[in-house]
Amino acid sequence: MSHILVIEDNPVNMELTVDLLESYGYQVTPAEDGFVALEKVKDNYFDLILLDIQLPKMDGLEVLSRLKNNDSTKNVPVIALTAHSMRGDDARFIAAGCIDYISKPIDIHDFKEKIKYHLAMSN
């Protein structure tokens, strides 16, 4: 069973994302901010990380940078999640190290297919 870390500060978005992923059969670990996420990756292996870019305390791009500069997490695929989708954001997030980009609100069909695709590509 694939294990996915979801880093999301909005409780409603977190609940929706976790519920969807669990309904698809994945094991999910939530983290409400970047500091919590960085602690969770110390003790767990994740097959995929979903990262909200607009986080309190430490923004998603800083979290991404720390993940990519850590030998134990640098190869874990990260998908950016954000409600603030502007033209060029997807390219900016991919250039920073994300493998893909999902805008919120989540398109449930597209979301499921992207998760399935990226987990298959990383195995």
Backbone torsions as a table, in degrees:
resi	resn	phi	psi	omega
1	MET	NA	130.2	179.3
2	SER	-72.2	142.3	-178.8
3	HIS	-111.9	123.6	-175.5
4	ILE	-119.5	131.9	173.4
5	LEU	-95.6	126.6	177.0
6	VAL	-111.7	118.8	179.3
7	ILE	-107.8	106.9	-172.7
8	GLU	-152.7	127.8	-177.8
9	ASP	-89.9	-19.8	-178.6
10	ASN	-85.4	118.2	-176.0
11	PRO	-59.0	-36.2	-179.6
12	VAL	-68.6	-45.4	177.9
13	ASN	-64.7	-38.1	178.5
14	MET	-62.0	-48.6	-178.3
15	GLU	-59.7	-45.4	179.7
16	LEU	-61.5	-47.5	-177.4
17	THR	-63.9	-46.3	179.7
18	VAL	-63.3	-45.7	-179.9
19	ASP	-59.8	-44.2	178.8
20	LEU	-61.4	-50.8	-177.4
21	LEU	-61.5	-41.9	178.5
22	GLU	-66.3	-35.5	178.6
23	SER	-67.6	-23.6	176.2
24	TYR	-84.2	-4.8	176.6
25	GLY	97.5	13.2	-179.4
26	TYR	-93.8	151.4	170.7
27	GLN	-85.0	132.8	-174.3
28	VAL	-126.7	136.1	172.8
29	THR	-118.7	123.2	178.6
30	PRO	-90.5	150.9	172.6
31	ALA	-142.6	126.3	-173.3
32	GLU	-85.8	-7.7	173.8
33	ASP	-159.2	175.1	-175.9
34	GLY	-65.1	-36.6	-179.8
35	PHE	-65.2	-43.3	177.5
36	VAL	-63.1	-43.1	180.0
37	ALA	-60.7	-44.3	-179.0
38	LEU	-65.3	-29.7	174.3
39	GLU	-71.2	-41.3	-177.5
40	LYS	-65.8	-34.0	-179.2
41	VAL	-73.4	-14.6	176.7
42	LYS	-69.9	-32.0	-172.9
43	ASP	-110.9	-3.5	-175.0
44	ASN	-136.2	151.4	170.9
45	TYR	-101.4	133.9	177.9
46	PHE	-119.0	141.7	177.1
47	ASP	-83.9	-22.1	-177.1
48	LEU	-158.6	147.5	176.2
49	ILE	-125.3	129.2	171.9
50	LEU	-103.2	121.8	-169.6
51	LEU	-122.3	113.4	171.6
52	ASP	-67.7	132.8	-177.9
53	ILE	-80.8	-33.5	-178.8
54	GLN	-94.0	85.4	-179.0
55	LEU	-112.8	152.0	174.6
56	PRO	-76.1	160.1	174.6
57	LYS	71.3	-55.1	179.7
58	MET	-139.7	119.7	-176.0
59	ASP	-71.3	164.9	-175.1
60	GLY	-60.5	-34.8	179.8
61	LEU	-67.9	-32.7	175.0
62	GLU	-69.3	-41.9	176.5
63	VAL	-59.9	-45.9	179.5
64	LEU	-58.9	-45.1	179.0
65	SER	-59.2	-43.1	179.6
66	ARG	-67.0	-38.6	177.7
67	LEU	-64.5	-43.1	-176.6
68	LYS	-74.8	-19.7	177.9
69	ASN	-95.1	6.2	179.7
70	ASN	-107.6	123.8	-177.2
71	ASP	-56.3	-33.0	-176.9
72	SER	-80.5	-15.7	-177.9
73	THR	-123.3	-3.4	-172.9
74	LYS	-62.8	-24.7	-178.9
75	ASN	-99.3	1.7	177.3
76	VAL	-76.7	125.0	180.0
77	PRO	-66.2	139.1	-179.2
78	VAL	-123.6	129.8	174.9
79	ILE	-110.2	127.2	177.8
80	ALA	-75.8	138.2	173.4
81	LEU	-121.8	128.9	176.4
82	THR	-158.4	148.1	175.1
83	ALA	-89.2	-15.2	-176.9
84	HIS	-96.1	72.9	-177.2
85	SER	-94.3	112.6	177.4
86	MET	-115.5	158.7	178.0
87	ARG	-57.7	129.3	179.3
88	GLY	93.2	-11.2	179.6
89	ASP	-61.2	-43.7	-178.4
90	ASP	-58.1	-43.7	178.9
91	ALA	-65.2	-37.8	-179.9
92	ARG	-65.9	-42.7	-179.5
93	PHE	-69.2	-38.0	177.9
94	ILE	-68.5	-40.0	176.9
95	ALA	-62.5	-30.5	180.0
96	ALA	-78.3	-13.4	176.5
97	GLY	128.5	-2.4	176.2
98	CYS	-75.9	152.7	178.4
99	ILE	-93.2	-15.8	-179.4
100	ASP	-165.3	-179.7	-173.4
101	TYR	-144.1	130.7	176.1
102	ILE	-125.3	123.5	178.9
103	SER	-90.0	150.9	177.1
104	LYS	-104.4	144.9	4.0
105	PRO	-68.0	148.2	-175.1
106	ILE	-72.0	131.7	169.8
107	ASP	-84.0	109.6	-169.5
108	ILE	-58.0	-43.1	-179.1
109	HIS	-66.5	-48.4	179.8
110	ASP	-62.1	-40.1	179.5
111	PHE	-59.2	-50.3	-178.8
112	LYS	-60.3	-43.8	-178.7
113	GLU	-66.1	-40.9	179.2
114	LYS	-65.0	-42.8	179.4
115	ILE	-61.8	-49.3	-179.9
116	LYS	-59.4	-44.8	-179.1
117	TYR	-61.8	-50.1	-175.4
118	HIS	-70.3	-32.4	174.4
119	LEU	-67.1	-39.7	178.4
120	ALA	-65.1	-38.9	-178.6
121	MET	-70.4	-28.1	-176.7
122	SER	-87.5	-11.5	179.8
123	ASN	-94.3	NA	NA
